Amino acid sequence: MKALTLSLFAISFFTLGSVEVHAQSNDCPVLSELEQTSIQDTKEVIGALNSLIPKTYGTGIDDFPGIYTKWSIVTAKPFPETVGNKEEEVYFGMAKSFCGKEIAEMSWLVRLEFPQAPGASLAQGQIFLAKSKEKGWFVWFQYH
């Protein structure tokens, strides 16, 4: 009985120890499919947000329907432009960690504020965007 218990413990320990934990899905953009963008594309990004934000956030949650229908942009910039801004540069580090430096350097950080949301957690949003050569702008990660 002790041998069986010890064996089960060892199997569980080694199995659990090998499980990878990701802060997001493994669906990183494919580098060869991305279009190079720059800060000059800011108006285009802002225009794309009109369809991307409802797709990403929906309109609300059970207890607060409609909280995501109104939003304002706090930041919309390519990740390399966040370097030197401690509040934003951390997201660049996350993007590099998730999908690699090349993908992060071709992606954008968009920070949002939802004025109808109660509390700081629901009122702030961060999404990572990139532009596909064929399909245009898309969100590849939603932090909040």
N, C-alpha and C positions, 0 to 999 in steps of 0.2 A: 504494500500500500504506500509506504514512504517513497519507494522507487517510482511508482506511478505519479504521485503528487509532485515529486522533484522533477520528473520528466516533463509533466505538463507545465510546471512553472518555467522550466528552461525554454521550452518551445514558445510559450507565451512571451517571455522576456526577449528572446531573439527575434521573434516575429514582430513584436511591437517596436523594438529598437530599429527595425529596418524600414518602418513606414515613413514616407516623406510627407511633410506638412507644407502646404503652399498657402500663401495669403490670397491667392487667386487661382483661377483655372490655368491649365497649361496652354491656353490658346493665345500664344503670342503672335503678333503679326509676322508675316513672312517678309524678310528684308527685301528680296528681289521684287516684291509686289508693291513696295512703298514708293511714293513720289517724294522727291526732295521738296521741302517747303522752307519758308523763312518768315521772319517777323513781318515782311511785306504782305503775307497772306492772312493777317489778322482779321480784316473785314470778311474774308471768305469763311474763316473759322466761325466768326460770330454769326454769320448767316446760316451756316450749317447747324449751329446749336439749336435753332428753332425747331428742327425735326429730331435732332439727336437727344436732347434733354427729355422730351416726352417718351421717346423710345426707351431711354435708359432708366428714368425714374418713375414713369407712369404719372398719374395725377395725384396720388396720395396713398395712404395706408388706412387700414380698417378704422382706427380711432380718429384719424385726421384726413378725411377725404378732401381732395383739392389743395393740399399744402404745397404740392410741387407745380401748380399751374402758373404761379408767378415766381420769377427768379431774376437775379441780377448777377452780372459777371464781376467777380473780384479780380481775377487774373485770367488772361488768355495769352499764352506765349510759348514758343518752342522751349523744350527743356534746357538746351544750352544757355538760353537767356536767363535762367533761374540761378545760375552760378553767382555766388556772392550775396544772395538773398537767403538768409538762414531759414526763414519761414517757408520758402518755396523749394530751396535746393534739396531738402530732405526727400521730396517727392521724386526728384531726378534720381537720387540714390535708389529709391524703391524701384523705379522703372528699370534702371540698369540691373538691379538684382533680379527682377522678375524675368526680363527678356533679353538682357545683354546691352552693352554700351551702344552698339550700332542702331538697334531698334529705338532705344531711349533718345539718342541724338536726332532721330527722325520723327520724334513724337512731340506732342504738346501737353502742357499742363493747363487745365481749365479749372479754376476754383470758383465756386458758385455760392450764392447766398439765397436762401428761400425765406422771404420775410413773413410768410404766413405759418411757418413751422414753429412749434413750441420748443424751446430749449436749443442750446448750441449744437447738440449732436445732430438733430434733424435739420437744423437751419443751415448747415454748411455741407457743401458737396465738393468732391474733387474727382475729376475724370481725366483719363489719359487718352488722347486722340492721336490718330495718324491718318494719312491720306493714301488711299489705295490708288494706283495708276488707273485702274478700271472702274472702281466703284465709288470713288470719292472719299469723303471724310467718314470715319467710324470711331466709335469708342471701343478701346480694347481693354480698359480696366476702369472700374468704378470703386473708389476707396470709401467714400461716404455718399 
